[in-house]
Amino acid sequence: MEKELLNILKALADESRLRILCLLNRKDLCVCEIEAVLKTSQSNISRHLTKLKDRGLIISEKQAQFVIHKINKEMTEKYPFILTILNQASKVDKYKSDLENLKDMKVRGMISCKSAK
């Protein structure tokens, strides 16, 4: 349990991974949606998603040609502080802006993957 806890804290300490988790805390997303909001490459997002998945913080589910990523509820039940951190981080301007950008991009039709519809 100690190693698992340390790995979770390390994952949360990275700004990009924290931003991704804040987005996923609001909605299940595919990599293209995350990429559009964070304005970074698909390979960079995939690398962060892999680390989050390896640490058990997210789970992924294939839907047709898309892979949808979501918060792992079992992990947040085991470690409730994760949701506390995500909810607090979502109040910070940068993270609020990410959530607003996601909403705006969907309204304007700028994201075309399955989970955006």
N, CA, C and O atoms as CSV, one atom per row, in Angstrom:
chain,resi,resn,atom,element,x,y,z
A,1,MET,N,N,0.817,-1.190,0.000
A,1,MET,CA,C,0.000,0.000,0.000
A,1,MET,C,C,0.865,1.260,0.000
A,1,MET,O,O,0.502,2.250,-0.635
A,2,GLU,N,N,1.981,1.243,0.688
A,2,GLU,CA,C,2.855,2.419,0.739
A,2,GLU,C,C,3.360,2.795,-0.646
A,2,GLU,O,O,3.349,3.969,-1.015
A,3,LYS,N,N,3.807,1.794,-1.419
A,3,LYS,CA,C,4.301,2.055,-2.778
A,3,LYS,C,C,3.183,2.584,-3.664
A,3,LYS,O,O,3.394,3.511,-4.447
A,4,GLU,N,N,1.995,2.000,-3.546
A,4,GLU,CA,C,0.852,2.459,-4.331
A,4,GLU,C,C,0.534,3.919,-4.003
A,4,GLU,O,O,0.296,4.722,-4.906
A,5,LEU,N,N,0.530,4.255,-2.742
A,5,LEU,CA,C,0.243,5.623,-2.318
A,5,LEU,C,C,1.298,6.597,-2.844
A,5,LEU,O,O,0.956,7.683,-3.313
A,6,LEU,N,N,2.548,6.225,-2.772
A,6,LEU,CA,C,3.616,7.089,-3.292
A,6,LEU,C,C,3.477,7.284,-4.801
A,6,LEU,O,O,3.681,8.389,-5.303
A,7,ASN,N,N,3.136,6.236,-5.517
A,7,ASN,CA,C,2.936,6.348,-6.968
A,7,ASN,C,C,1.759,7.261,-7.317
A,7,ASN,O,O,1.818,8.008,-8.294
A,8,ILE,N,N,0.708,7.200,-6.529
A,8,ILE,CA,C,-0.437,8.086,-6.741
A,8,ILE,C,C,-0.022,9.535,-6.523
A,8,ILE,O,O,-0.341,10.406,-7.332
A,9,LEU,N,N,0.680,9.785,-5.444
A,9,LEU,CA,C,1.119,11.151,-5.144
A,9,LEU,C,C,2.064,11.684,-6.223
A,9,LEU,O,O,1.996,12.860,-6.579
A,10,LYS,N,N,2.934,10.836,-6.737
A,10,LYS,CA,C,3.837,11.251,-7.825
A,10,LYS,C,C,3.033,11.600,-9.077
A,10,LYS,O,O,3.334,12.578,-9.762
A,11,ALA,N,N,2.024,10.808,-9.368
A,11,ALA,CA,C,1.183,11.079,-10.549
A,11,ALA,C,C,0.444,12.404,-10.395
A,11,ALA,O,O,0.337,13.172,-11.351
A,12,LEU,N,N,-0.056,12.669,-9.215
A,12,LEU,CA,C,-0.791,13.905,-8.958
A,12,LEU,C,C,0.120,15.128,-8.941
A,12,LEU,O,O,-0.348,16.252,-9.122
A,13,ALA,N,N,1.403,14.920,-8.726
A,13,ALA,CA,C,2.354,16.033,-8.643
A,13,ALA,C,C,2.720,16.613,-10.007
A,13,ALA,O,O,3.320,17.686,-10.079
A,14,ASP,N,N,2.369,15.922,-11.083
A,14,ASP,CA,C,2.676,16.410,-12.424
A,14,ASP,C,C,1.516,17.260,-12.932
A,14,ASP,O,O,0.365,16.823,-12.913
A,15,GLU,N,N,1.822,18.475,-13.387
A,15,GLU,CA,C,0.775,19.409,-13.810
A,15,GLU,C,C,-0.088,18.860,-14.948
A,15,GLU,O,O,-1.314,18.965,-14.899
A,16,SER,N,N,0.536,18.283,-15.959
A,16,SER,CA,C,-0.246,17.755,-17.091
A,16,SER,C,C,-1.165,16.631,-16.647
A,16,SER,O,O,-2.322,16.578,-17.065
A,17,ARG,N,N,-0.676,15.740,-15.816
A,17,ARG,CA,C,-1.510,14.633,-15.346
A,17,ARG,C,C,-2.639,15.140,-14.446
A,17,ARG,O,O,-3.753,14.619,-14.492
A,18,LEU,N,N,-2.355,16.141,-13.639
A,18,LEU,CA,C,-3.396,16.722,-12.796
A,18,LEU,C,C,-4.470,17.391,-13.653
A,18,LEU,O,O,-5.660,17.285,-13.357
A,19,ARG,N,N,-4.051,18.076,-14.709
A,19,ARG,CA,C,-5.011,18.705,-15.625
A,19,ARG,C,C,-5.882,17.642,-16.292
A,19,ARG,O,O,-7.095,17.814,-16.413
A,20,ILE,N,N,-5.267,16.555,-16.720
A,20,ILE,CA,C,-6.013,15.458,-17.356
A,20,ILE,C,C,-7.022,14.872,-16.367
A,20,ILE,O,O,-8.180,14.645,-16.717
A,21,LEU,N,N,-6.584,14.633,-15.153
A,21,LEU,CA,C,-7.481,14.058,-14.149
A,21,LEU,C,C,-8.635,14.998,-13.818
A,21,LEU,O,O,-9.758,14.542,-13.601
A,22,CYS,N,N,-8.375,16.292,-13.775
A,22,CYS,CA,C,-9.457,17.260,-13.534
A,22,CYS,C,C,-10.505,17.189,-14.645
A,22,CYS,O,O,-11.705,17.248,-14.375
A,23,LEU,N,N,-10.055,17.064,-15.881
A,23,LEU,CA,C,-10.985,16.917,-17.002
A,23,LEU,C,C,-11.783,15.619,-16.880
A,23,LEU,O,O,-13.003,15.607,-17.045
A,24,LEU,N,N,-11.074,14.530,-16.590
A,24,LEU,CA,C,-11.736,13.227,-16.492
A,24,LEU,C,C,-12.662,13.149,-15.279
A,24,LEU,O,O,-13.598,12.350,-15.256
A,25,ASN,N,N,-12.399,13.971,-14.286
A,25,ASN,CA,C,-13.272,14.010,-13.114
A,25,ASN,C,C,-14.641,14.586,-13.478
A,25,ASN,O,O,-15.626,14.337,-12.783
A,26,ARG,N,N,-14.701,15.343,-14.552
A,26,ARG,CA,C,-15.962,15.942,-15.013
A,26,ARG,C,C,-16.641,15.110,-16.097
A,26,ARG,O,O,-17.868,15.064,-16.171
A,27,LYS,N,N,-15.824,14.442,-16.953
A,27,LYS,CA,C,-16.402,13.714,-18.094
A,27,LYS,C,C,-15.412,12.687,-18.611
A,27,LYS,O,O,-14.206,12.930,-18.620
A,28,ASP,N,N,-15.912,11.552,-19.038
A,28,ASP,CA,C,-15.094,10.547,-19.703
A,28,ASP,C,C,-14.701,11.117,-21.060
A,28,ASP,O,O,-15.538,11.681,-21.765
A,29,LEU,N,N,-13.422,10.970,-21.430
A,29,LEU,CA,C,-12.917,11.602,-22.649
A,29,LEU,C,C,-12.006,10.675,-23.434
A,29,LEU,O,O,-11.412,9.747,-22.885
A,30,CYS,N,N,-11.908,10.946,-24.734
A,30,CYS,CA,C,-10.921,10.248,-25.558
A,30,CYS,C,C,-9.680,11.133,-25.662
A,30,CYS,O,O,-9.703,12.301,-25.275
A,31,VAL,N,N,-8.627,10.574,-26.175
A,31,VAL,CA,C,-7.349,11.279,-26.249
A,31,VAL,C,C,-7.452,12.544,-27.104
A,31,VAL,O,O,-6.802,13.543,-26.798
A,32,CYS,N,N,-8.251,12.517,-28.164
A,32,CYS,CA,C,-8.344,13.701,-29.037
A,32,CYS,C,C,-8.965,14.886,-28.309
A,32,CYS,O,O,-8.596,16.032,-28.569
A,33,GLU,N,N,-9.899,14.627,-27.404
A,33,GLU,CA,C,-10.497,15.712,-26.626
A,33,GLU,C,C,-9.482,16.309,-25.660
A,33,GLU,O,O,-9.373,17.529,-25.533
A,34,ILE,N,N,-8.755,15.454,-24.994
A,34,ILE,CA,C,-7.740,15.919,-24.044
A,34,ILE,C,C,-6.652,16.694,-24.784
A,34,ILE,O,O,-6.210,17.753,-24.337
A,35,GLU,N,N,-6.237,16.155,-25.907
A,35,GLU,CA,C,-5.217,16.801,-26.748
A,35,GLU,C,C,-5.656,18.204,-27.162
A,35,GLU,O,O,-4.865,19.146,-27.110
A,36,ALA,N,N,-6.914,18.341,-27.572
A,36,ALA,CA,C,-7.423,19.638,-28.014
A,36,ALA,C,C,-7.448,20.656,-26.875
A,36,ALA,O,O,-7.096,21.819,-27.072
A,37,VAL,N,N,-7.856,20.227,-25.705
A,37,VAL,CA,C,-7.942,21.145,-24.570
A,37,VAL,C,C,-6.561,21.548,-24.070
A,37,VAL,O,O,-6.313,22.727,-23.821
A,38,LEU,N,N,-5.669,20.587,-23.924
A,38,LEU,CA,C,-4.335,20.887,-23.376
A,38,LEU,C,C,-3.381,21.447,-24.420
A,38,LEU,O,O,-2.291,21.915,-24.091
A,39,LYS,N,N,-3.801,21.394,-25.684
A,39,LYS,CA,C,-2.983,21.921,-26.793
A,39,LYS,C,C,-1.565,21.327,-26.778
A,39,LYS,O,O,-0.562,22.040,-26.788
A,40,THR,N,N,-1.536,20.012,-26.754
A,40,THR,CA,C,-0.267,19.297,-26.802
A,40,THR,C,C,-0.434,18.083,-27.704
A,40,THR,O,O,-1.543,17.788,-28.151
A,41,SER,N,N,0.641,17.390,-27.967
A,41,SER,CA,C,0.608,16.283,-28.926
A,41,SER,C,C,-0.106,15.047,-28.372
A,41,SER,O,O,-0.187,14.833,-27.162
A,42,GLN,N,N,-0.613,14.253,-29.299
A,42,GLN,CA,C,-1.273,13.001,-28.935
A,42,GLN,C,C,-0.304,12.074,-28.223
A,42,GLN,O,O,-0.689,11.392,-27.273
A,43,SER,N,N,0.937,12.037,-28.662
A,43,SER,CA,C,1.913,11.146,-28.026
A,43,SER,C,C,2.200,11.583,-26.586
A,43,SER,O,O,2.386,10.739,-25.709
A,44,ASN,N,N,2.237,12.879,-26.342
A,44,ASN,CA,C,2.459,13.381,-24.991
A,44,ASN,C,C,1.281,13.025,-24.084
A,44,ASN,O,O,1.471,12.571,-22.955
A,45,ILE,N,N,0.075,13.233,-24.585
A,45,ILE,CA,C,-1.126,12.886,-23.812
A,45,ILE,C,C,-1.150,11.377,-23.541
A,45,ILE,O,O,-1.445,10.953,-22.424
A,46,SER,N,N,-0.845,10.579,-24.547
A,46,SER,CA,C,-0.846,9.121,-24.384
A,46,SER,C,C,0.160,8.668,-23.335
A,46,SER,O,O,-0.112,7.749,-22.562
A,47,ARG,N,N,1.303,9.305,-23.311
A,47,ARG,CA,C,2.329,8.973,-22.302
A,47,ARG,C,C,1.794,9.239,-20.894
A,47,ARG,O,O,1.972,8.423,-19.990
A,48,HIS,N,N,1.140,10.388,-20.718
A,48,HIS,CA,C,0.574,10.716,-19.401
A,48,HIS,C,C,-0.574,9.770,-19.045
A,48,HIS,O,O,-0.690,9.337,-17.898
A,49,LEU,N,N,-1.414,9.452,-20.020
A,49,LEU,CA,C,-2.517,8.524,-19.769
A,49,LEU,C,C,-1.994,7.150,-19.362
A,49,LEU,O,O,-2.565,6.501,-18.486
A,50,THR,N,N,-0.916,6.711,-19.991
A,50,THR,CA,C,-0.315,5.426,-19.639
A,50,THR,C,C,0.153,5.436,-18.186
A,50,THR,O,O,-0.070,4.471,-17.453
A,51,LYS,N,N,0.796,6.516,-17.772
A,51,LYS,CA,C,1.251,6.606,-16.371
A,51,LYS,C,C,0.076,6.607,-15.406
A,51,LYS,O,O,0.131,5.963,-14.359
A,52,LEU,N,N,-0.985,7.325,-15.750
A,52,LEU,CA,C,-2.167,7.356,-14.886
A,52,LEU,C,C,-2.835,5.989,-14.816
A,52,LEU,O,O,-3.312,5.572,-13.760
A,53,LYS,N,N,-2.862,5.304,-15.939
A,53,LYS,CA,C,-3.456,3.965,-15.976
A,53,LYS,C,C,-2.602,2.966,-15.193
A,53,LYS,O,O,-3.130,2.141,-14.447
A,54,ASP,N,N,-1.275,3.046,-15.366
A,54,ASP,CA,C,-0.366,2.151,-14.644
A,54,ASP,C,C,-0.484,2.310,-13.130
A,54,ASP,O,O,-0.258,1.362,-12.378
A,55,ARG,N,N,-0.836,3.505,-12.696
A,55,ARG,CA,C,-0.976,3.778,-11.258
A,55,ARG,C,C,-2.406,3.524,-10.767
A,55,ARG,O,O,-2.712,3.723,-9.592
A,56,GLY,N,N,-3.267,3.086,-11.674
A,56,GLY,CA,C,-4.629,2.721,-11.303
A,56,GLY,C,C,-5.584,3.890,-11.157
A,56,GLY,O,O,-6.703,3.712,-10.676
A,57,LEU,N,N,-5.168,5.082,-11.563
A,57,LEU,CA,C,-6.023,6.258,-11.390
A,57,LEU,C,C,-7.098,6.379,-12.457
A,57,LEU,O,O,-8.146,6.979,-12.220
A,58,ILE,N,N,-6.846,5.817,-13.625
A,58,ILE,CA,C,-7.849,5.845,-14.688
A,58,ILE,C,C,-8.017,4.440,-15.258
A,58,ILE,O,O,-7.164,3.566,-15.099
A,59,ILE,N,N,-9.143,4.263,-15.923
A,59,ILE,CA,C,-9.381,3.039,-16.686
A,59,ILE,C,C,-9.754,3.463,-18.096
A,59,ILE,O,O,-10.216,4.584,-18.312
A,60,SER,N,N,-9.559,2.586,-19.037
A,60,SER,CA,C,-9.833,2.883,-20.442
A,60,SER,C,C,-10.737,1.812,-21.015
A,60,SER,O,O,-10.670,0.642,-20.641
A,61,GLU,N,N,-11.579,2.243,-21.927
A,61,GLU,CA,C,-12.550,1.342,-22.535
A,61,GLU,C,C,-12.632,1.640,-24.027
A,61,GLU,O,O,-12.832,2.787,-24.428
A,62,LYS,N,N,-12.478,0.619,-24.831
A,62,LYS,CA,C,-12.529,0.792,-26.279
A,62,LYS,C,C,-13.988,0.840,-26.728
A,62,LYS,O,O,-14.788,-0.034,-26.393
A,63,GLN,N,N,-14.310,1.879,-27.492
A,63,GLN,CA,C,-15.638,2.024,-28.085
A,63,GLN,C,C,-15.434,2.317,-29.565
A,63,GLN,O,O,-15.058,3.425,-29.949
A,64,ALA,N,N,-15.688,1.300,-30.390
A,64,ALA,CA,C,-15.417,1.384,-31.837
A,64,ALA,C,C,-13.935,1.690,-32.025
A,64,ALA,O,O,-13.091,0.963,-31.499
A,65,GLN,N,N,-13.594,2.754,-32.768
A,65,GLN,CA,C,-12.177,3.063,-32.995
A,65,GLN,C,C,-11.609,3.996,-31.927
A,65,GLN,O,O,-10.446,4.392,-32.008
A,66,PHE,N,N,-12.423,4.352,-30.921
A,66,PHE,CA,C,-11.979,5.277,-29.883
A,66,PHE,C,C,-11.700,4.547,-28.573
A,66,PHE,O,O,-12.303,3.514,-28.282
A,67,VAL,N,N,-10.785,5.096,-27.796
A,67,VAL,CA,C,-10.535,4.614,-26.448
A,67,VAL,C,C,-10.968,5.732,-25.509
A,67,VAL,O,O,-10.437,6.842,-25.556
A,68,ILE,N,N,-11.934,5.426,-24.661
A,68,ILE,CA,C,-12.488,6.405,-23.731
A,68,ILE,C,C,-11.821,6.183,-22.368
A,68,ILE,O,O,-11.748,5.062,-21.865
A,69,HIS,N,N,-11.346,7.273,-21.797
A,69,HIS,CA,C,-10.648,7.230,-20.508
A,69,HIS,C,C,-11.550,7.814,-19.432
A,69,HIS,O,O,-12.271,8.785,-19.663
A,70,LYS,N,N,-11.498,7.203,-18.249
A,70,LYS,CA,C,-12.327,7.670,-17.143
A,70,LYS,C,C,-11.613,7.450,-15.813
A,70,LYS,O,O,-10.705,6.626,-15.704
A,71,ILE,N,N,-12.038,8.196,-14.824
A,71,ILE,CA,C,-11.498,8.058,-13.478
A,71,ILE,C,C,-11.852,6.664,-12.959
A,71,ILE,O,O,-12.968,6.185,-13.161
A,72,ASN,N,N,-10.909,6.028,-12.299
A,72,ASN,CA,C,-11.135,4.714,-11.697
A,72,ASN,C,C,-11.827,4.914,-10.348
A,72,ASN,O,O,-11.188,5.301,-9.369
A,73,LYS,N,N,-13.124,4.651,-10.301
A,73,LYS,CA,C,-13.931,4.864,-9.092
A,73,LYS,C,C,-13.442,4.009,-7.918
A,73,LYS,O,O,-13.520,4.436,-6.766
A,74,GLU,N,N,-12.940,2.808,-8.205
A,74,GLU,CA,C,-12.426,1.960,-7.122
A,74,GLU,C,C,-11.265,2.644,-6.403
A,74,GLU,O,O,-11.145,2.565,-5.180
A,75,MET,N,N,-10.417,3.312,-7.173
A,75,MET,CA,C,-9.264,3.982,-6.579
A,75,MET,C,C,-9.696,5.198,-5.762
A,75,MET,O,O,-9.140,5.461,-4.696
A,76,THR,N,N,-10.696,5.944,-6.266
A,76,THR,CA,C,-11.141,7.123,-5.517
A,76,THR,C,C,-11.928,6.728,-4.267
A,76,THR,O,O,-11.994,7.495,-3.307
A,77,GLU,N,N,-12.518,5.548,-4.277
A,77,GLU,CA,C,-13.175,5.049,-3.062
A,77,GLU,C,C,-12.136,4.604,-2.043
A,77,GLU,O,O,-12.303,4.812,-0.841
A,78,LYS,N,N,-11.069,3.993,-2.530
A,78,LYS,CA,C,-9.995,3.535,-1.646
A,78,LYS,C,C,-9.211,4.717,-1.076
A,78,LYS,O,O,-8.821,4.700,0.091
A,79,TYR,N,N,-8.978,5.749,-1.905
A,79,TYR,CA,C,-8.226,6.938,-1.509
A,79,TYR,C,C,-9.082,8.183,-1.782
A,79,TYR,O,O,-8.884,8.838,-2.805
A,80,PRO,N,N,-10.012,8.520,-0.911
A,80,PRO,CA,C,-10.915,9.649,-1.155
A,80,PRO,C,C,-10.208,10.996,-1.308
A,80,PRO,O,O,-10.775,11.929,-1.876
A,81,PHE,N,N,-8.989,11.106,-0.813
A,81,PHE,CA,C,-8.252,12.367,-0.949
A,81,PHE,C,C,-8.014,12.726,-2.417
A,81,PHE,O,O,-7.806,13.897,-2.737
A,82,ILE,N,N,-8.042,11.747,-3.303
A,82,ILE,CA,C,-7.832,12.015,-4.732
A,82,ILE,C,C,-8.918,12.965,-5.245
A,82,ILE,O,O,-8.617,13.949,-5.920
A,83,LEU,N,N,-10.178,12.669,-4.925
A,83,LEU,CA,C,-11.271,13.536,-5.368
A,83,LEU,C,C,-11.200,14.899,-4.698
A,83,LEU,O,O,-11.539,15.910,-5.313
A,84,THR,N,N,-10.768,14.938,-3.457
A,84,THR,CA,C,-10.606,16.219,-2.768
A,84,THR,C,C,-9.592,17.078,-3.506
A,84,THR,O,O,-9.823,18.267,-3.724
A,85,ILE,N,N,-8.482,16.486,-3.888
A,85,ILE,CA,C,-7.441,17.213,-4.626
A,85,ILE,C,C,-7.993,17.683,-5.979
A,85,ILE,O,O,-7.800,18.839,-6.356
A,86,LEU,N,N,-8.670,16.804,-6.703
A,86,LEU,CA,C,-9.199,17.165,-8.019
A,86,LEU,C,C,-10.261,18.266,-7.921
A,86,LEU,O,O,-10.297,19.179,-8.747
A,87,ASN,N,N,-11.110,18.172,-6.918
A,87,ASN,CA,C,-12.140,19.203,-6.745
A,87,ASN,C,C,-11.517,20.549,-6.382
A,87,ASN,O,O,-11.980,21.590,-6.849
A,88,GLN,N,N,-10.484,20.538,-5.565
A,88,GLN,CA,C,-9.801,21.788,-5.211
A,88,GLN,C,C,-9.031,22.341,-6.406
A,88,GLN,O,O,-9.057,23.545,-6.661
A,89,ALA,N,N,-8.353,21.474,-7.132
A,89,ALA,CA,C,-7.586,21.913,-8.308
A,89,ALA,C,C,-8.512,22.512,-9.359
A,89,ALA,O,O,-8.126,23.450,-10.056
A,90,SER,N,N,-9.720,21.990,-9.483
A,90,SER,CA,C,-10.675,22.488,-10.471
A,90,SER,C,C,-11.106,23.925,-10.194
A,90,SER,O,O,-11.723,24.561,-11.049
A,91,LYS,N,N,-10.792,24.434,-9.026
A,91,LYS,CA,C,-11.117,25.822,-8.673
A,91,LYS,C,C,-10.007,26.788,-9.080
A,91,LYS,O,O,-10.200,28.004,-9.069
A,92,VAL,N,N,-8.846,26.243,-9.438
A,92,VAL,CA,C,-7.705,27.055,-9.865
A,92,VAL,C,C,-7.950,27.508,-11.303
A,92,VAL,O,O,-8.452,26.735,-12.119
A,93,ASP,N,N,-7.600,28.749,-11.615
A,93,ASP,CA,C,-7.906,29.337,-12.922
A,93,ASP,C,C,-7.504,28.468,-14.108
A,93,ASP,O,O,-8.298,28.283,-15.031
A,94,LYS,N,N,-6.290,27.936,-14.100
A,94,LYS,CA,C,-5.824,27.132,-15.240
A,94,LYS,C,C,-6.716,25.918,-15.464
A,94,LYS,O,O,-7.043,25.585,-16.604
A,95,TYR,N,N,-7.106,25.261,-14.387
A,95,TYR,CA,C,-7.925,24.062,-14.494
A,95,TYR,C,C,-9.368,24.410,-14.843
A,95,TYR,O,O,-10.018,23.683,-15.594
A,96,LYS,N,N,-9.870,25.518,-14.301
A,96,LYS,CA,C,-11.204,26.009,-14.677
A,96,LYS,C,C,-11.233,26.327,-16.162
A,96,LYS,O,O,-12.206,26.032,-16.855
A,97,SER,N,N,-10.159,26.931,-16.637
A,97,SER,CA,C,-10.055,27.288,-18.048
A,97,SER,C,C,-10.084,26.039,-18.932
A,97,SER,O,O,-10.716,26.044,-19.988
A,98,ASP,N,N,-9.408,24.975,-18.511
A,98,ASP,CA,C,-9.436,23.711,-19.267
A,98,ASP,C,C,-10.871,23.207,-19.413
A,98,ASP,O,O,-11.289,22.806,-20.499
A,99,LEU,N,N,-11.615,23.232,-18.318
A,99,LEU,CA,C,-12.997,22.750,-18.341
A,99,LEU,C,C,-13.873,23.625,-19.233
A,99,LEU,O,O,-14.727,23.119,-19.961
A,100,GLU,N,N,-13.660,24.924,-19.174
A,100,GLU,CA,C,-14.416,25.850,-20.025
A,100,GLU,C,C,-14.055,25.649,-21.500
A,100,GLU,O,O,-14.931,25.683,-22.364
A,101,ASN,N,N,-12.765,25.439,-21.788
A,101,ASN,CA,C,-12.328,25.195,-23.168
A,101,ASN,C,C,-12.947,23.922,-23.726
A,101,ASN,O,O,-13.372,23.892,-24.881
A,102,LEU,N,N,-13.001,22.882,-22.921
A,102,LEU,CA,C,-13.616,21.626,-23.361
A,102,LEU,C,C,-15.080,21.853,-23.720
A,102,LEU,O,O,-15.541,21.428,-24.779
A,103,LYS,N,N,-15.794,22.515,-22.845
A,103,LYS,CA,C,-17.209,22.801,-23.086
A,103,LYS,C,C,-17.383,23.639,-24.356
A,103,LYS,O,O,-18.241,23.342,-25.187
A,104,ASP,N,N,-16.572,24.680,-24.499
A,104,ASP,CA,C,-16.645,25.562,-25.658
A,104,ASP,C,C,-16.326,24.814,-26.955
A,104,ASP,O,O,-17.012,25.002,-27.960
A,105,MET,N,N,-15.303,23.979,-26.940
A,105,MET,CA,C,-14.917,23.224,-28.139
A,105,MET,C,C,-16.024,22.274,-28.568
A,105,MET,O,O,-16.240,22.075,-29.763
A,106,LYS,N,N,-16.715,21.697,-27.624
A,106,LYS,CA,C,-17.817,20.787,-27.958
A,106,LYS,C,C,-18.981,21.557,-28.554
A,106,LYS,O,O,-19.576,21.135,-29.546
A,107,VAL,N,N,-19.303,22.690,-27.942
A,107,VAL,CA,C,-20.409,23.515,-28.447
A,107,VAL,C,C,-20.125,23.971,-29.870
A,107,VAL,O,O,-21.022,23.982,-30.713
A,108,ARG,N,N,-18.885,24.346,-30.139
A,108,ARG,CA,C,-18.514,24.842,-31.463
A,108,ARG,C,C,-18.204,23.719,-32.455
A,108,ARG,O,O,-17.895,23.988,-33.616
A,109,GLY,N,N,-18.284,22.470,-32.007
A,109,GLY,CA,C,-18.042,21.335,-32.895
A,109,GLY,C,C,-16.605,21.141,-33.287
A,109,GLY,O,O,-16.313,20.589,-34.348
A,110,MET,N,N,-15.696,21.593,-32.435
A,110,MET,CA,C,-14.263,21.508,-32.755
A,110,MET,C,C,-13.660,20.159,-32.393
A,110,MET,O,O,-12.514,19.881,-32.744
A,111,ILE,N,N,-14.413,19.319,-31.697
A,111,ILE,CA,C,-13.929,18.007,-31.317
A,111,ILE,C,C,-14.866,16.994,-31.952
A,111,ILE,O,O,-16.084,17.088,-31.799
A,112,SER,N,N,-14.306,16.032,-32.660
A,112,SER,CA,C,-15.155,15.150,-33.457
A,112,SER,C,C,-15.144,13.689,-33.024
A,112,SER,O,O,-15.730,12.854,-33.713
A,113,CYS,N,N,-14.510,13.352,-31.925
A,113,CYS,CA,C,-14.503,11.930,-31.565
A,113,CYS,C,C,-15.821,11.549,-30.896
A,113,CYS,O,O,-16.625,12.414,-30.549
A,114,LYS,N,N,-16.026,10.276,-30.724
A,114,LYS,CA,C,-17.304,9.718,-30.307
A,114,LYS,C,C,-17.817,10.263,-28.979
A,114,LYS,O,O,-19.002,10.579,-28.874
A,115,SER,N,N,-16.969,10.383,-27.964
A,115,SER,CA,C,-17.465,10.793,-26.653
A,115,SER,C,C,-17.893,12.255,-26.642
A,115,SER,O,O,-18.582,12.690,-25.719
A,116,ALA,N,N,-17.491,13.019,-27.660
A,116,ALA,CA,C,-17.851,14.437,-27.740
A,116,ALA,C,C,-19.271,14.631,-28.258
A,116,ALA,O,O,-19.811,15.735,-28.175
A,117,LYS,N,N,-19.870,13.598,-28.779
A,117,LYS,CA,C,-21.201,13.741,-29.407
A,117,LYS,C,C,-22.311,13.503,-28.423
A,117,LYS,O,O,-23.485,13.584,-28.784
